[in-house]
């Protein structure tokens, strides 16, 4: 607890995904004042064609704090 789930289009290297995961975790460690050992981070690649149904349609409006504008 907590778990951070990152979804993105395919095409980024494993090294970059790991770097993004660590930086995201570290940001929340600082913001929440918790030890890093309590955080897990996953990175899932979602094809552009499936983005709407696999990501957007599954987000409850009450859980969305920052909305993309593309």
PyMOL Python script that loads the backbone (N, CA, C, O; Angstrom):
from pymol import cmd

cmd.read_pdbstr("""\
ATOM      1  N   UNK A   1       0.858  -1.164   0.000  1.00  0.00           N
ATOM      2  CA  UNK A   1       0.000   0.000   0.000  1.00  0.00           C
ATOM      3  C   UNK A   1       0.896   1.215   0.000  1.00  0.00           C
ATOM      4  O   UNK A   1       1.780   1.284   0.853  1.00  0.00           O
ATOM      5  N   UNK A   2       0.745   2.147  -0.856  1.00  0.00           N
ATOM      6  CA  UNK A   2      -0.133   2.185  -2.023  1.00  0.00           C
ATOM      7  C   UNK A   2       0.513   1.574  -3.262  1.00  0.00           C
ATOM      8  O   UNK A   2       1.728   1.397  -3.348  1.00  0.00           O
ATOM      9  N   UNK A   3      -0.358   1.262  -4.212  1.00  0.00           N
ATOM     10  CA  UNK A   3       0.113   0.787  -5.516  1.00  0.00           C
ATOM     11  C   UNK A   3      -0.154   1.876  -6.548  1.00  0.00           C
ATOM     12  O   UNK A   3      -1.229   2.476  -6.556  1.00  0.00           O
ATOM     13  N   UNK A   4       0.811   2.130  -7.409  1.00  0.00           N
ATOM     14  CA  UNK A   4       0.707   3.137  -8.458  1.00  0.00           C
ATOM     15  C   UNK A   4       0.694   2.400  -9.793  1.00  0.00           C
ATOM     16  O   UNK A   4       1.595   1.615 -10.089  1.00  0.00           O
ATOM     17  N   UNK A   5      -0.329   2.658 -10.587  1.00  0.00           N
ATOM     18  CA  UNK A   5      -0.468   2.015 -11.890  1.00  0.00           C
ATOM     19  C   UNK A   5      -0.314   3.069 -12.982  1.00  0.00           C
ATOM     20  O   UNK A   5      -1.052   4.054 -13.021  1.00  0.00           O
ATOM     21  N   UNK A   6       0.652   2.847 -13.864  1.00  0.00           N
ATOM     22  CA  UNK A   6       0.909   3.770 -14.962  1.00  0.00           C
ATOM     23  C   UNK A   6       0.579   3.052 -16.264  1.00  0.00           C
ATOM     24  O   UNK A   6       1.057   1.945 -16.513  1.00  0.00           O
ATOM     25  N   UNK A   7      -0.241   3.691 -17.088  1.00  0.00           N
ATOM     26  CA  UNK A   7      -0.589   3.127 -18.394  1.00  0.00           C
ATOM     27  C   UNK A   7      -0.113   4.093 -19.458  1.00  0.00           C
ATOM     28  O   UNK A   7      -0.265   5.307 -19.325  1.00  0.00           O
ATOM     29  N   UNK A   8       0.464   3.544 -20.515  1.00  0.00           N
ATOM     30  CA  UNK A   8       0.994   4.384 -21.586  1.00  0.00           C
ATOM     31  C   UNK A   8       1.003   3.607 -22.891  1.00  0.00           C
ATOM     32  O   UNK A   8       0.905   2.380 -22.915  1.00  0.00           O
ATOM     33  N   UNK A   9       1.124   4.363 -23.976  1.00  0.00           N
ATOM     34  CA  UNK A   9       1.280   3.723 -25.288  1.00  0.00           C
ATOM     35  C   UNK A   9       2.585   2.946 -25.312  1.00  0.00           C
ATOM     36  O   UNK A   9       3.537   3.317 -24.625  1.00  0.00           O
ATOM     37  N   UNK A  10       2.645   1.882 -26.085  1.00  0.00           N
ATOM     38  CA  UNK A  10       3.884   1.104 -26.232  1.00  0.00           C
ATOM     39  C   UNK A  10       4.988   1.911 -26.918  1.00  0.00           C
ATOM     40  O   UNK A  10       4.728   2.911 -27.587  1.00  0.00           O
ATOM     41  N   UNK A  11       6.210   1.454 -26.733  1.00  0.00           N
ATOM     42  CA  UNK A  11       7.317   2.022 -27.482  1.00  0.00           C
ATOM     43  C   UNK A  11       8.450   2.568 -26.642  1.00  0.00           C
ATOM     44  O   UNK A  11       9.490   2.948 -27.178  1.00  0.00           O
ATOM     45  N   UNK A  12       8.269   2.612 -25.349  1.00  0.00           N
ATOM     46  CA  UNK A  12       9.350   3.115 -24.491  1.00  0.00           C
ATOM     47  C   UNK A  12      10.205   1.954 -24.002  1.00  0.00           C
ATOM     48  O   UNK A  12       9.714   0.838 -23.831  1.00  0.00           O
ATOM     49  N   UNK A  13      11.463   2.220 -23.781  1.00  0.00           N
ATOM     50  CA  UNK A  13      12.391   1.173 -23.344  1.00  0.00           C
ATOM     51  C   UNK A  13      12.086   0.738 -21.910  1.00  0.00           C
ATOM     52  O   UNK A  13      11.466   1.468 -21.136  1.00  0.00           O
ATOM     53  N   UNK A  14      12.537  -0.467 -21.584  1.00  0.00           N
ATOM     54  CA  UNK A  14      12.391  -0.973 -20.210  1.00  0.00           C
ATOM     55  C   UNK A  14      13.126  -0.049 -19.237  1.00  0.00           C
ATOM     56  O   UNK A  14      12.653   0.201 -18.128  1.00  0.00           O
ATOM     57  N   UNK A  15      14.264   0.444 -19.657  1.00  0.00           N
ATOM     58  CA  UNK A  15      15.046   1.357 -18.816  1.00  0.00           C
ATOM     59  C   UNK A  15      14.252   2.626 -18.503  1.00  0.00           C
ATOM     60  O   UNK A  15      14.223   3.073 -17.356  1.00  0.00           O
ATOM     61  N   UNK A  16      13.616   3.200 -19.505  1.00  0.00           N
ATOM     62  CA  UNK A  16      12.831   4.410 -19.286  1.00  0.00           C
ATOM     63  C   UNK A  16      11.616   4.127 -18.401  1.00  0.00           C
ATOM     64  O   UNK A  16      11.297   4.925 -17.520  1.00  0.00           O
ATOM     65  N   UNK A  17      10.936   3.000 -18.627  1.00  0.00           N
ATOM     66  CA  UNK A  17       9.771   2.656 -17.796  1.00  0.00           C
ATOM     67  C   UNK A  17      10.187   2.486 -16.333  1.00  0.00           C
ATOM     68  O   UNK A  17       9.478   2.935 -15.432  1.00  0.00           O
ATOM     69  N   UNK A  18      11.319   1.847 -16.094  1.00  0.00           N
ATOM     70  CA  UNK A  18      11.829   1.678 -14.726  1.00  0.00           C
ATOM     71  C   UNK A  18      12.128   3.045 -14.109  1.00  0.00           C
ATOM     72  O   UNK A  18      11.790   3.291 -12.951  1.00  0.00           O
ATOM     73  N   UNK A  19      12.754   3.925 -14.871  1.00  0.00           N
ATOM     74  CA  UNK A  19      13.088   5.267 -14.396  1.00  0.00           C
ATOM     75  C   UNK A  19      11.810   6.044 -14.042  1.00  0.00           C
ATOM     76  O   UNK A  19      11.753   6.707 -13.006  1.00  0.00           O
ATOM     77  N   UNK A  20      10.804   5.961 -14.890  1.00  0.00           N
ATOM     78  CA  UNK A  20       9.527   6.633 -14.632  1.00  0.00           C
ATOM     79  C   UNK A  20       8.890   6.067 -13.364  1.00  0.00           C
ATOM     80  O   UNK A  20       8.382   6.822 -12.535  1.00  0.00           O
ATOM     81  N   UNK A  21       8.914   4.761 -13.213  1.00  0.00           N
ATOM     82  CA  UNK A  21       8.328   4.127 -12.030  1.00  0.00           C
ATOM     83  C   UNK A  21       9.024   4.578 -10.751  1.00  0.00           C
ATOM     84  O   UNK A  21       8.364   4.914  -9.768  1.00  0.00           O
ATOM     85  N   UNK A  22      10.341   4.587 -10.762  1.00  0.00           N
ATOM     86  CA  UNK A  22      11.102   5.003  -9.573  1.00  0.00           C
ATOM     87  C   UNK A  22      10.848   6.472  -9.251  1.00  0.00           C
ATOM     88  O   UNK A  22      10.633   6.821  -8.090  1.00  0.00           O
ATOM     89  N   UNK A  23      10.871   7.330 -10.255  1.00  0.00           N
ATOM     90  CA  UNK A  23      10.646   8.766 -10.019  1.00  0.00           C
ATOM     91  C   UNK A  23       9.227   9.037  -9.518  1.00  0.00           C
ATOM     92  O   UNK A  23       9.020   9.895  -8.660  1.00  0.00           O
ATOM     93  N   UNK A  24       8.261   8.308 -10.052  1.00  0.00           N
ATOM     94  CA  UNK A  24       6.881   8.465  -9.593  1.00  0.00           C
ATOM     95  C   UNK A  24       6.764   8.032  -8.134  1.00  0.00           C
ATOM     96  O   UNK A  24       6.175   8.732  -7.311  1.00  0.00           O
ATOM     97  N   UNK A  25       7.331   6.874  -7.829  1.00  0.00           N
ATOM     98  CA  UNK A  25       7.332   6.396  -6.446  1.00  0.00           C
ATOM     99  C   UNK A  25       7.991   7.408  -5.529  1.00  0.00           C
ATOM    100  O   UNK A  25       7.444   7.740  -4.477  1.00  0.00           O
ATOM    101  N   UNK A  26       9.154   7.901  -5.913  1.00  0.00           N
ATOM    102  CA  UNK A  26       9.891   8.835  -5.062  1.00  0.00           C
ATOM    103  C   UNK A  26       9.113  10.123  -4.821  1.00  0.00           C
ATOM    104  O   UNK A  26       9.166  10.691  -3.730  1.00  0.00           O
ATOM    105  N   UNK A  27       8.396  10.580  -5.831  1.00  0.00           N
ATOM    106  CA  UNK A  27       7.569  11.782  -5.683  1.00  0.00           C
ATOM    107  C   UNK A  27       6.490  11.552  -4.628  1.00  0.00           C
ATOM    108  O   UNK A  27       6.255  12.411  -3.778  1.00  0.00           O
ATOM    109  N   UNK A  28       5.838  10.396  -4.684  1.00  0.00           N
ATOM    110  CA  UNK A  28       4.792  10.112  -3.702  1.00  0.00           C
ATOM    111  C   UNK A  28       5.353   9.805  -2.324  1.00  0.00           C
ATOM    112  O   UNK A  28       4.721  10.121  -1.316  1.00  0.00           O
ATOM    113  N   UNK A  29       6.519   9.201  -2.266  1.00  0.00           N
ATOM    114  CA  UNK A  29       7.182   8.982  -0.977  1.00  0.00           C
ATOM    115  C   UNK A  29       7.341  10.318  -0.260  1.00  0.00           C
ATOM    116  O   UNK A  29       7.025  10.439   0.924  1.00  0.00           O
ATOM    117  N   UNK A  30       7.831  11.314  -0.984  1.00  0.00           N
ATOM    118  CA  UNK A  30       8.029  12.641  -0.400  1.00  0.00           C
ATOM    119  C   UNK A  30       6.698  13.297  -0.043  1.00  0.00           C
ATOM    120  O   UNK A  30       6.545  13.833   1.055  1.00  0.00           O
ATOM    121  N   UNK A  31       5.739  13.259  -0.961  1.00  0.00           N
ATOM    122  CA  UNK A  31       4.453  13.923  -0.733  1.00  0.00           C
ATOM    123  C   UNK A  31       3.664  13.300   0.405  1.00  0.00           C
ATOM    124  O   UNK A  31       2.972  14.001   1.144  1.00  0.00           O
ATOM    125  N   UNK A  32       3.764  11.981   0.550  1.00  0.00           N
ATOM    126  CA  UNK A  32       2.980  11.288   1.563  1.00  0.00           C
ATOM    127  C   UNK A  32       3.752  11.065   2.859  1.00  0.00           C
ATOM    128  O   UNK A  32       3.172  10.660   3.866  1.00  0.00           O
ATOM    129  N   UNK A  33       5.058  11.329   2.837  1.00  0.00           N
ATOM    130  CA  UNK A  33       5.862  11.150   4.033  1.00  0.00           C
ATOM    131  C   UNK A  33       5.950   9.701   4.478  1.00  0.00           C
ATOM    132  O   UNK A  33       5.945   9.411   5.674  1.00  0.00           O
ATOM    133  N   UNK A  34       6.031   8.788   3.512  1.00  0.00           N
ATOM    134  CA  UNK A  34       6.105   7.361   3.819  1.00  0.00           C
ATOM    135  C   UNK A  34       7.430   6.790   3.334  1.00  0.00           C
ATOM    136  O   UNK A  34       8.118   7.412   2.524  1.00  0.00           O
ATOM    137  N   UNK A  35       7.782   5.625   3.820  1.00  0.00           N
ATOM    138  CA  UNK A  35       8.979   4.921   3.392  1.00  0.00           C
ATOM    139  C   UNK A  35       8.726   4.276   2.025  1.00  0.00           C
ATOM    140  O   UNK A  35       7.634   3.767   1.770  1.00  0.00           O
ATOM    141  N   UNK A  36       9.717   4.299   1.163  1.00  0.00           N
ATOM    142  CA  UNK A  36       9.598   3.759  -0.193  1.00  0.00           C
ATOM    143  C   UNK A  36       9.235   2.278  -0.200  1.00  0.00           C
ATOM    144  O   UNK A  36       8.659   1.796  -1.176  1.00  0.00           O
ATOM    145  N   UNK A  37       9.553   1.554   0.853  1.00  0.00           N
ATOM    146  CA  UNK A  37       9.298   0.111   0.883  1.00  0.00           C
ATOM    147  C   UNK A  37       7.815  -0.232   0.823  1.00  0.00           C
ATOM    148  O   UNK A  37       7.456  -1.376   0.544  1.00  0.00           O
ATOM    149  N   UNK A  38       6.959   0.735   1.079  1.00  0.00           N
ATOM    150  CA  UNK A  38       5.515   0.477   1.073  1.00  0.00           C
ATOM    151  C   UNK A  38       4.877   0.654  -0.299  1.00  0.00           C
ATOM    152  O   UNK A  38       3.695   0.350  -0.461  1.00  0.00           O
ATOM    153  N   UNK A  39       5.610   1.127  -1.273  1.00  0.00           N
ATOM    154  CA  UNK A  39       5.063   1.433  -2.589  1.00  0.00           C
ATOM    155  C   UNK A  39       5.406   0.355  -3.610  1.00  0.00           C
ATOM    156  O   UNK A  39       6.501  -0.209  -3.608  1.00  0.00           O
ATOM    157  N   UNK A  40       4.441   0.086  -4.479  1.00  0.00           N
ATOM    158  CA  UNK A  40       4.702  -0.727  -5.668  1.00  0.00           C
ATOM    159  C   UNK A  40       4.229   0.083  -6.869  1.00  0.00           C
ATOM    160  O   UNK A  40       3.303   0.888  -6.766  1.00  0.00           O
ATOM    161  N   UNK A  41       4.877  -0.143  -8.008  1.00  0.00           N
ATOM    162  CA  UNK A  41       4.546   0.598  -9.227  1.00  0.00           C
ATOM    163  C   UNK A  41       4.533  -0.384 -10.400  1.00  0.00           C
ATOM    164  O   UNK A  41       5.464  -1.167 -10.586  1.00  0.00           O
ATOM    165  N   UNK A  42       3.467  -0.323 -11.175  1.00  0.00           N
ATOM    166  CA  UNK A  42       3.413  -1.120 -12.400  1.00  0.00           C
ATOM    167  C   UNK A  42       3.282  -0.190 -13.601  1.00  0.00           C
ATOM    168  O   UNK A  42       2.716   0.899 -13.506  1.00  0.00           O
ATOM    169  N   UNK A  43       3.818  -0.645 -14.734  1.00  0.00           N
ATOM    170  CA  UNK A  43       3.700   0.099 -15.985  1.00  0.00           C
ATOM    171  C   UNK A  43       3.098  -0.854 -17.010  1.00  0.00           C
ATOM    172  O   UNK A  43       3.661  -1.907 -17.308  1.00  0.00           O
ATOM    173  N   UNK A  44       1.954  -0.466 -17.537  1.00  0.00           N
ATOM    174  CA  UNK A  44       1.250  -1.298 -18.512  1.00  0.00           C
ATOM    175  C   UNK A  44       1.169  -0.562 -19.838  1.00  0.00           C
ATOM    176  O   UNK A  44       0.770   0.601 -19.895  1.00  0.00           O
ATOM    177  N   UNK A  45       1.549  -1.245 -20.891  1.00  0.00           N
ATOM    178  CA  UNK A  45       1.444  -0.669 -22.228  1.00  0.00           C
ATOM    179  C   UNK A  45       0.074  -1.004 -22.810  1.00  0.00           C
ATOM    180  O   UNK A  45      -0.367  -2.152 -22.765  1.00  0.00           O
ATOM    181  N   UNK A  46      -0.592   0.009 -23.355  1.00  0.00           N
ATOM    182  CA  UNK A  46      -1.907  -0.155 -23.965  1.00  0.00           C
ATOM    183  C   UNK A  46      -1.835   0.410 -25.381  1.00  0.00           C
ATOM    184  O   UNK A  46      -1.430   1.556 -25.580  1.00  0.00           O
ATOM    185  N   UNK A  47      -2.222  -0.384 -26.343  1.00  0.00           N
ATOM    186  CA  UNK A  47      -2.208   0.060 -27.732  1.00  0.00           C
ATOM    187  C   UNK A  47      -3.131   1.259 -27.927  1.00  0.00           C
ATOM    188  O   UNK A  47      -4.191   1.341 -27.306  1.00  0.00           O
ATOM    189  N   UNK A  48      -2.728   2.179 -28.783  1.00  0.00           N
ATOM    190  CA  UNK A  48      -3.487   3.397 -29.048  1.00  0.00           C
ATOM    191  C   UNK A  48      -4.937   3.078 -29.428  1.00  0.00           C
ATOM    192  O   UNK A  48      -5.862   3.763 -28.991  1.00  0.00           O
ATOM    193  N   UNK A  49      -5.127   2.059 -30.224  1.00  0.00           N
ATOM    194  CA  UNK A  49      -6.456   1.686 -30.690  1.00  0.00           C
ATOM    195  C   UNK A  49      -7.363   1.211 -29.561  1.00  0.00           C
ATOM    196  O   UNK A  49      -8.586   1.270 -29.682  1.00  0.00           O
ATOM    197  N   UNK A  50      -6.774   0.744 -28.469  1.00  0.00           N
ATOM    198  CA  UNK A  50      -7.553   0.223 -27.338  1.00  0.00           C
ATOM    199  C   UNK A  50      -7.602   1.197 -26.160  1.00  0.00           C
ATOM    200  O   UNK A  50      -8.202   0.886 -25.131  1.00  0.00           O
ATOM    201  N   UNK A  51      -6.981   2.366 -26.296  1.00  0.00           N
ATOM    202  CA  UNK A  51      -6.858   3.319 -25.189  1.00  0.00           C
ATOM    203  C   UNK A  51      -8.217   3.706 -24.603  1.00  0.00           C
ATOM    204  O   UNK A  51      -8.400   3.689 -23.385  1.00  0.00           O
ATOM    205  N   UNK A  52      -9.156   4.050 -25.464  1.00  0.00           N
ATOM    206  CA  UNK A  52     -10.472   4.491 -24.988  1.00  0.00           C
ATOM    207  C   UNK A  52     -11.129   3.402 -24.142  1.00  0.00           C
ATOM    208  O   UNK A  52     -11.561   3.668 -23.020  1.00  0.00           O
ATOM    209  N   UNK A  53     -11.206   2.194 -24.661  1.00  0.00           N
ATOM    210  CA  UNK A  53     -11.914   1.127 -23.945  1.00  0.00           C
ATOM    211  C   UNK A  53     -11.117   0.553 -22.776  1.00  0.00           C
ATOM    212  O   UNK A  53     -11.705   0.162 -21.767  1.00  0.00           O
ATOM    213  N   UNK A  54      -9.797   0.496 -22.894  1.00  0.00           N
ATOM    214  CA  UNK A  54      -8.974  -0.114 -21.847  1.00  0.00           C
ATOM    215  C   UNK A  54      -8.579   0.852 -20.729  1.00  0.00           C
ATOM    216  O   UNK A  54      -8.254   0.423 -19.622  1.00  0.00           O
ATOM    217  N   UNK A  55      -8.605   2.150 -21.018  1.00  0.00           N
ATOM    218  CA  UNK A  55      -8.172   3.120 -20.013  1.00  0.00           C
ATOM    219  C   UNK A  55      -9.282   4.128 -19.708  1.00  0.00           C
ATOM    220  O   UNK A  55      -9.821   4.143 -18.601  1.00  0.00           O
ATOM    221  N   UNK A  56      -9.617   4.955 -20.670  1.00  0.00           N
ATOM    222  CA  UNK A  56     -10.547   6.066 -20.441  1.00  0.00           C
ATOM    223  C   UNK A  56     -11.895   5.584 -19.916  1.00  0.00           C
ATOM    224  O   UNK A  56     -12.404   6.128 -18.936  1.00  0.00           O
ATOM    225  N   UNK A  57     -12.472   4.584 -20.544  1.00  0.00           N
ATOM    226  CA  UNK A  57     -13.805   4.115 -20.157  1.00  0.00           C
ATOM    227  C   UNK A  57     -13.830   3.452 -18.778  1.00  0.00           C
ATOM    228  O   UNK A  57     -14.902   3.292 -18.195  1.00  0.00           O
ATOM    229  N   UNK A  58     -12.681   3.069 -18.256  1.00  0.00           N
ATOM    230  CA  UNK A  58     -12.618   2.384 -16.965  1.00  0.00           C
ATOM    231  C   UNK A  58     -12.347   3.334 -15.794  1.00  0.00           C
ATOM    232  O   UNK A  58     -12.330   2.902 -14.642  1.00  0.00           O
ATOM    233  N   UNK A  59     -12.138   4.612 -16.078  1.00  0.00           N
ATOM    234  CA  UNK A  59     -11.860   5.578 -15.013  1.00  0.00           C
ATOM    235  C   UNK A  59     -13.163   6.194 -14.538  1.00  0.00           C
ATOM    236  O   UNK A  59     -13.902   6.786 -15.324  1.00  0.00           O
ATOM    237  N   UNK A  60     -13.439   6.053 -13.266  1.00  0.00           N
ATOM    238  CA  UNK A  60     -14.615   6.682 -12.662  1.00  0.00           C
ATOM    239  C   UNK A  60     -14.330   8.172 -12.520  1.00  0.00           C
ATOM    240  O   UNK A  60     -13.271   8.558 -12.025  1.00  0.00           O
ATOM    241  N   UNK A  61     -15.260   9.001 -12.948  1.00  0.00           N
ATOM    242  CA  UNK A  61     -15.067  10.456 -12.892  1.00  0.00           C
ATOM    243  C   UNK A  61     -14.649  10.941 -11.508  1.00  0.00           C
ATOM    244  O   UNK A  61     -13.861  11.880 -11.400  1.00  0.00           O
ATOM    245  N   UNK A  62     -15.160  10.323 -10.454  1.00  0.00           N
ATOM    246  CA  UNK A  62     -14.825  10.762  -9.091  1.00  0.00           C
ATOM    247  C   UNK A  62     -13.365  10.472  -8.732  1.00  0.00           C
ATOM    248  O   UNK A  62     -12.839  11.037  -7.773  1.00  0.00           O
ATOM    249  N   UNK A  63     -12.713   9.597  -9.495  1.00  0.00           N
ATOM    250  CA  UNK A  63     -11.320   9.243  -9.225  1.00  0.00           C
ATOM    251  C   UNK A  63     -10.327   9.996 -10.099  1.00  0.00           C
ATOM    252  O   UNK A  63      -9.118   9.851  -9.923  1.00  0.00           O
ATOM    253  N   UNK A  64     -10.820  10.797 -11.037  1.00  0.00           N
ATOM    254  CA  UNK A  64      -9.956  11.502 -11.980  1.00  0.00           C
ATOM    255  C   UNK A  64      -9.692  12.925 -11.479  1.00  0.00           C
ATOM    256  O   UNK A  64     -10.595  13.761 -11.458  1.00  0.00           O
ATOM    257  N   UNK A  65      -8.452  13.188 -11.080  1.00  0.00           N
ATOM    258  CA  UNK A  65      -8.075  14.490 -10.530  1.00  0.00           C
ATOM    259  C   UNK A  65      -7.408  15.396 -11.558  1.00  0.00           C
ATOM    260  O   UNK A  65      -7.485  16.619 -11.448  1.00  0.00           O
ATOM    261  N   UNK A  66      -6.760  14.810 -12.544  1.00  0.00           N
ATOM    262  CA  UNK A  66      -6.123  15.575 -13.615  1.00  0.00           C
ATOM    263  C   UNK A  66      -6.520  14.886 -14.921  1.00  0.00           C
ATOM    264  O   UNK A  66      -6.235  13.705 -15.122  1.00  0.00           O
ATOM    265  N   UNK A  67      -7.177  15.635 -15.800  1.00  0.00           N
ATOM    266  CA  UNK A  67      -7.659  15.073 -17.048  1.00  0.00           C
ATOM    267  C   UNK A  67      -6.754  15.466 -18.208  1.00  0.00           C
ATOM    268  O   UNK A  67      -6.322  16.614 -18.316  1.00  0.00           O
ATOM    269  N   UNK A  68      -6.473  14.492 -19.074  1.00  0.00           N
ATOM    270  CA  UNK A  68      -5.695  14.782 -20.282  1.00  0.00           C
ATOM    271  C   UNK A  68      -6.536  15.633 -21.228  1.00  0.00           C
ATOM    272  O   UNK A  68      -7.766  15.594 -21.200  1.00  0.00           O
ATOM    273  N   UNK A  69      -5.848  16.395 -22.060  1.00  0.00           N
ATOM    274  CA  UNK A  69      -6.542  17.259 -23.011  1.00  0.00           C
ATOM    275  C   UNK A  69      -5.866  17.106 -24.371  1.00  0.00           C
ATOM    276  O   UNK A  69      -5.103  17.973 -24.797  1.00  0.00           O
ATOM    277  N   UNK A  70      -6.158  15.987 -25.051  1.00  0.00           N
ATOM    278  CA  UNK A  70      -5.556  15.774 -26.366  1.00  0.00           C
ATOM    279  C   UNK A  70      -6.592  15.408 -27.381  1.00  0.00           C
ATOM    280  O   UNK A  70      -6.264  15.191 -28.548  1.00  0.00           O
TER     281      UNK A  70
END
""", "prot")
cmd.dss("prot")
cmd.show_as("cartoon", "prot")
cmd.util.cbc("prot")
cmd.orient("prot")
